[in-house]
Amino acid sequence: MSPRSLTKPAAGTTAALLLVTGAGLLAGCATQTRSDSAGGTSVVAAQAASQSDHLQQPVQTKEADWKPVAEALGRTGTLMKGTVYRVPLPRKDLKVTTEGVTIKPGLSLGGYAAFAKYKHTTMLMGDLVVTEDELPKVTDALQAAGIEQTALHKHLLQQSPAIWWTHIHAMGDPVALAKGLKSVLDATGIPPASPPPATQPSIALDTAGIDKALGRKGTADGGIYKFTIARKNTINDGEHVLPPALGLTTGINFQLLGGNKAAINGDFVMTAPEVQKVIQALRKGNIDIVELHNHSLDEQPRLFYMHFWATADGVTLAKALRPALDTTSPAPAS
């Protein structure tokens, strides 16, 4: 018998193998089809629930737990819902103008650093406002400190002087993170923290009309009327649940210009299918698009952010913003 005849099965055997294999494939396809048609949604939901079970929730903390971080930074923050220690880093030292409007720090220049503790580590996320001259030094300082840059973008059109915003991310020991961030801040002109004013300046806008148009109540802060709006869905990075206060929110800010007029700036947080809807809604309301970008590199679902700008009657602007907001799955107003 030749070698060829040793390796070649008889015709009847081949046919039988094909029948058995084909039957198995058909059975598998039928099983998959039944699963997809009868319980596909349940399977996806079960997979999502299984993933959620493995995600680490942020640890509840107290103000005192963050004292070493505040000391390392030389700045104090605010503990938000017991999980995120958020340190404001506004550029009160800069006089920035865009389209003839002098920008208040609370409208566009409010950088921040946010810390959240997990079981075995601490997360740092933030947004630093830097001048174009400072940017290379800040990039080098971040790299030296082991802090990632995850985005570089602008908030404003036609700004003077040239300003950039860079998002940051790092994981590790909270005091080590704070010391690294302090070395970065030392490469900028970000001024030392100053206490908030004893009383808030009056807001010469129809804030009741703005609240009604946006379907929620805003907050007065340093001459700015602002809204911070979380999404309905939970965001994670594959390992950790990310609280909205880390910077995963829509921000809408009104700066009064007199006569119930305002300048608006901020950003919408969106999933990919929402991006074009937000653009269309904003442009329908004659609101300019400034920037489309990311904040993080690995969040789930993937999020994008859109900065905007316009000046007009405050209530008119709020009415124009509402359709864009409604496309982004905002959490219900509290």
C-alpha positions as CSV (number, residue, x, y, z in Angstrom):
1,M,0.0,0.0,0.0
2,S,1.4,3.4,-0.9
3,P,1.9,6.3,1.6
4,R,-0.7,8.2,-0.2
5,S,-3.3,5.5,0.4
6,L,-2.4,5.5,4.1
7,T,-3.4,9.2,4.5
8,K,-6.3,9.3,2.2
9,P,-9.7,8.2,3.9
10,A,-12.1,6.2,1.8
11,A,-14.8,8.1,0.0
12,G,-17.5,6.7,2.3
13,T,-15.5,7.9,5.4
14,T,-15.1,11.4,3.9
15,A,-18.8,11.7,3.3
16,A,-19.6,10.5,6.8
17,L,-17.2,13.0,8.3
18,L,-18.7,15.9,6.3
19,L,-22.2,14.9,7.4
20,V,-21.2,14.7,11.1
21,T,-19.2,18.0,10.9
22,G,-22.0,19.8,9.0
23,A,-24.6,18.6,11.5
24,G,-22.4,19.9,14.3
25,L,-22.0,23.3,12.7
26,L,-25.7,23.5,12.0
27,A,-26.5,22.6,15.5
28,G,-24.1,25.2,16.8
29,C,-25.6,27.8,14.5
30,A,-29.1,26.9,15.6
31,T,-28.1,27.2,19.2
32,Q,-26.5,30.6,18.6
33,T,-29.6,31.7,16.6
34,R,-31.9,30.6,19.4
35,S,-29.7,32.4,21.9
36,D,-29.6,35.6,19.9
37,S,-33.3,35.7,19.1
38,A,-34.7,34.4,22.3
39,G,-32.3,35.6,24.9
40,G,-29.7,37.9,23.3
41,T,-30.6,40.9,25.3
42,S,-30.5,38.8,28.5
43,V,-27.0,37.5,27.6
44,V,-25.7,41.0,27.0
45,A,-27.2,42.2,30.2
46,A,-25.7,39.3,32.1
47,Q,-22.3,40.0,30.6
48,A,-22.6,43.7,31.6
49,A,-23.7,42.7,35.1
50,S,-20.8,40.3,35.4
51,Q,-18.3,43.0,34.4
52,S,-19.9,45.4,36.9
53,D,-19.4,42.8,39.7
54,H,-15.7,43.0,39.1
55,L,-15.4,46.8,39.0
56,Q,-13.9,48.5,42.0
57,Q,-16.0,51.2,43.5
58,P,-14.4,54.3,44.9
59,V,-13.8,54.1,48.7
60,Q,-15.7,56.4,51.0
61,T,-13.4,58.9,52.7
62,K,-13.4,61.8,55.1
63,E,-11.9,65.3,54.7
64,A,-9.2,64.3,57.2
65,D,-8.1,61.4,55.0
66,W,-7.0,64.0,52.4
67,K,-5.0,66.2,54.7
68,P,-1.6,64.8,53.6
69,V,-2.6,65.4,50.0
70,A,-3.5,69.0,50.8
71,E,-0.2,69.5,52.6
72,A,1.8,68.1,49.7
73,L,0.0,70.3,47.2
74,G,-0.1,73.4,49.4
75,R,-3.8,73.7,48.6
76,T,-7.0,72.4,50.0
77,G,-9.9,70.9,48.1
78,T,-13.5,69.8,48.7
79,L,-14.7,66.3,49.3
80,M,-17.5,65.5,47.0
81,K,-20.0,62.8,48.0
82,G,-17.4,61.2,50.1
83,T,-15.4,59.9,47.2
84,V,-13.7,62.6,45.1
85,Y,-11.3,65.1,46.6
86,R,-11.4,68.0,44.1
87,V,-8.8,70.8,44.3
88,P,-9.6,74.0,42.2
89,L,-6.8,75.4,40.1
90,P,-8.2,78.6,38.6
91,R,-6.1,81.0,36.5
92,K,-7.0,84.1,38.4
93,D,-3.6,85.5,37.3
94,L,-4.5,85.8,33.6
95,K,-6.5,88.4,31.7
96,V,-7.9,86.4,28.8
97,T,-10.2,87.9,26.2
98,T,-12.1,86.4,23.4
99,E,-14.3,88.3,20.9
100,G,-14.0,91.4,23.0
101,V,-15.2,89.6,26.2
102,T,-12.9,89.5,29.2
103,I,-13.2,86.0,30.6
104,K,-13.8,85.4,34.3
105,P,-11.9,82.4,35.7
106,G,-15.1,80.6,36.5
107,L,-16.3,80.7,32.9
108,S,-13.4,79.0,31.2
109,L,-10.2,79.2,33.3
110,G,-11.1,76.9,36.1
111,G,-8.6,74.1,36.1
112,Y,-8.8,71.3,38.8
113,A,-7.2,68.2,40.2
114,A,-9.4,65.4,41.4
115,F,-8.4,62.4,43.5
116,A,-10.4,59.2,44.2
117,K,-9.3,56.3,46.4
118,Y,-9.8,52.7,45.5
119,K,-9.0,49.5,47.3
120,H,-5.4,49.3,46.4
121,T,-4.6,52.7,44.8
122,T,-5.6,56.3,44.2
123,M,-6.6,57.9,40.9
124,L,-5.7,61.4,39.9
125,M,-7.5,63.1,37.1
126,G,-7.6,66.8,36.2
127,D,-7.5,69.7,33.7
128,L,-4.7,72.2,33.9
129,V,-5.0,75.7,32.3
130,V,-1.6,76.7,30.9
131,T,-0.2,79.4,28.6
132,E,1.4,78.5,25.4
133,D,4.8,79.4,26.9
134,E,4.2,77.2,29.9
135,L,3.0,74.2,27.9
136,P,6.4,72.6,27.0
137,K,7.6,73.0,30.6
138,V,4.3,71.5,31.9
139,T,4.6,68.5,29.5
140,D,8.2,67.8,30.7
141,A,7.2,68.1,34.3
142,L,4.3,65.7,33.9
143,Q,6.5,63.2,32.2
144,A,9.1,63.5,34.9
145,A,6.4,63.0,37.6
146,G,4.9,59.9,35.8
147,I,1.6,61.7,35.2
148,E,0.0,61.1,31.8
149,Q,-1.3,63.8,29.5
150,T,-4.6,62.4,28.0
151,A,-5.8,65.4,26.1
152,L,-4.6,68.8,24.9
153,H,-7.2,71.3,23.6
154,K,-8.8,74.7,23.8
155,H,-12.0,76.0,25.4
156,L,-12.2,79.4,23.6
157,L,-12.1,80.9,20.1
158,Q,-9.7,83.8,19.2
159,Q,-8.3,84.0,22.7
160,S,-5.6,86.3,23.8
161,P,-3.1,85.4,25.2
162,A,-2.9,81.9,23.8
163,I,-4.1,79.4,26.4
164,W,-4.2,75.6,26.4
165,W,-6.0,73.0,28.5
166,T,-4.4,69.7,29.2
167,H,-6.0,66.7,30.9
168,I,-4.0,64.5,33.2
169,H,-4.2,61.0,34.7
170,A,-2.2,58.9,37.1
171,M,-2.5,56.0,39.6
172,G,-0.6,55.4,42.8
173,D,0.1,56.6,46.3
174,P,-2.0,59.8,46.9
175,V,0.8,61.8,48.5
176,A,3.3,60.8,45.8
177,L,0.7,61.9,43.2
178,A,0.2,65.2,45.0
179,K,4.0,65.8,45.2
180,G,4.3,65.0,41.5
181,L,1.5,67.4,40.7
182,K,3.0,70.1,42.8
183,S,6.2,69.9,40.7
184,V,4.0,70.5,37.6
185,L,2.1,73.4,39.1
186,D,5.5,75.0,40.0
187,A,6.2,75.1,36.2
188,T,3.1,77.4,35.8
189,G,1.9,80.7,37.0
190,I,-1.2,79.2,38.6
191,P,-1.5,81.3,41.7
192,P,-1.8,80.0,45.3
193,A,-5.2,79.1,46.5
194,S,-7.3,82.0,47.9
195,P,-10.4,81.8,50.1
196,P,-13.8,82.1,48.4
197,P,-15.5,85.5,48.8
198,A,-17.7,85.9,51.9
199,T,-20.7,86.7,49.7
200,Q,-21.4,85.9,46.1
201,P,-21.7,88.8,43.7
202,S,-25.2,89.3,42.3
203,I,-26.0,87.7,38.9
204,A,-27.8,90.2,36.7
205,L,-29.5,87.5,34.6
206,D,-33.0,86.0,34.5
207,T,-31.7,83.0,36.4
208,A,-35.3,81.7,37.0
209,G,-35.9,81.8,33.2
210,I,-32.5,80.1,32.6
211,D,-33.4,77.4,35.1
212,K,-36.8,76.8,33.5
213,A,-35.3,76.5,30.0
214,L,-32.6,74.0,31.1
215,G,-35.0,72.1,33.4
216,R,-32.7,72.3,36.5
217,K,-31.4,74.9,38.9
218,G,-28.0,76.5,38.5
219,T,-25.5,77.8,41.0
220,A,-23.9,81.2,41.4
221,D,-20.1,81.1,41.7
222,G,-17.9,84.1,41.5
223,G,-20.1,86.0,39.1
224,I,-20.8,82.9,36.9
225,Y,-24.1,81.1,36.8
226,K,-23.3,77.5,36.2
227,F,-24.7,74.0,35.8
228,T,-22.8,70.7,36.3
229,I,-24.7,67.7,34.9
230,A,-23.8,64.1,35.2
231,R,-24.8,61.3,32.8
232,K,-27.4,58.6,33.5
233,N,-25.0,55.8,32.8
234,T,-22.1,54.6,35.0
235,I,-18.6,55.1,33.5
236,N,-15.7,52.8,34.2
237,D,-12.1,52.2,32.9
238,G,-12.4,48.5,32.8
239,E,-11.3,48.1,36.4
240,H,-12.7,51.1,38.4
241,V,-16.0,52.9,38.5
242,L,-15.4,56.6,37.7
243,P,-17.4,59.1,39.7
244,P,-18.8,62.0,37.7
245,A,-16.8,64.5,39.9
246,L,-13.6,63.3,38.3
247,G,-14.6,65.4,35.3
248,L,-17.1,63.3,33.5
249,T,-19.9,65.8,33.4
250,T,-21.5,68.4,31.2
251,G,-20.6,72.0,32.3
252,I,-22.7,75.0,31.2
253,N,-21.5,78.4,32.4
254,F,-23.1,81.8,31.9
255,Q,-21.1,85.0,32.4
256,L,-23.2,88.1,32.6
257,L,-22.6,90.9,30.1
258,G,-25.3,93.3,31.2
259,G,-28.9,93.8,30.2
260,N,-29.7,90.1,30.8
261,K,-27.1,89.2,28.1
262,A,-24.5,86.5,28.8
263,A,-21.5,84.7,27.3
264,I,-21.7,81.0,27.5
265,N,-18.9,78.4,27.6
266,G,-18.5,74.9,28.8
267,D,-18.6,71.4,27.4
268,F,-21.0,68.6,26.7
269,V,-20.0,65.0,27.6
270,M,-21.2,62.7,24.8
271,T,-21.0,59.1,23.5
272,A,-20.1,58.7,19.9
273,P,-23.7,58.4,18.6
274,E,-24.6,61.7,20.4
275,V,-21.9,63.8,18.9
276,Q,-23.5,64.8,15.6
277,K,-26.9,65.4,17.3
278,V,-25.2,67.9,19.7
279,I,-23.5,69.7,16.9
280,Q,-26.7,70.0,15.0
281,A,-28.6,71.3,18.0
282,L,-26.0,73.8,18.9
283,R,-25.7,75.2,15.4
284,K,-29.5,75.4,15.1
285,G,-29.3,77.7,18.1
286,N,-26.4,79.8,16.6
287,I,-24.0,78.5,19.1
288,D,-20.4,78.1,17.9
289,I,-18.5,74.8,18.2
290,V,-15.0,75.4,19.7
291,E,-13.5,71.9,20.2
292,L,-14.3,68.2,20.0
293,H,-12.0,66.0,22.0
294,N,-11.6,63.4,24.7
295,H,-10.6,63.7,28.4
296,S,-9.5,60.1,29.1
297,L,-8.0,57.2,27.0
298,D,-9.8,54.1,28.2
299,E,-13.2,54.9,29.7
300,Q,-16.3,52.8,28.9
301,P,-18.4,53.8,27.2
302,R,-16.1,56.0,25.2
303,L,-16.8,59.6,25.9
304,F,-16.2,62.8,23.9
305,Y,-16.5,66.4,25.0
306,M,-17.6,69.4,23.0
307,H,-16.8,73.0,23.9
308,F,-19.1,75.8,22.7
309,W,-19.3,79.6,22.7
310,A,-22.0,82.3,22.1
311,T,-23.2,85.6,23.4
312,A,-26.9,86.7,23.5
313,D,-29.8,87.0,25.9
314,G,-29.3,84.5,28.7
315,V,-32.7,82.8,28.5
316,T,-32.5,82.6,24.7
317,L,-29.2,80.9,25.0
318,A,-30.5,78.4,27.6
319,K,-33.4,77.5,25.3
320,A,-30.9,76.9,22.5
321,L,-28.8,74.7,24.8
322,R,-31.6,72.5,26.0
323,P,-32.1,70.4,22.8
324,A,-28.4,69.6,22.8
325,L,-28.5,68.7,26.5
326,D,-31.4,66.4,26.0
327,T,-29.5,64.3,23.4
328,T,-26.8,63.4,25.9
329,S,-28.7,61.1,28.4
330,P,-28.3,63.6,31.3
331,A,-29.1,62.4,34.8
332,P,-32.4,63.7,36.1
333,A,-32.4,67.1,37.9
334,S,-32.1,66.7,41.6
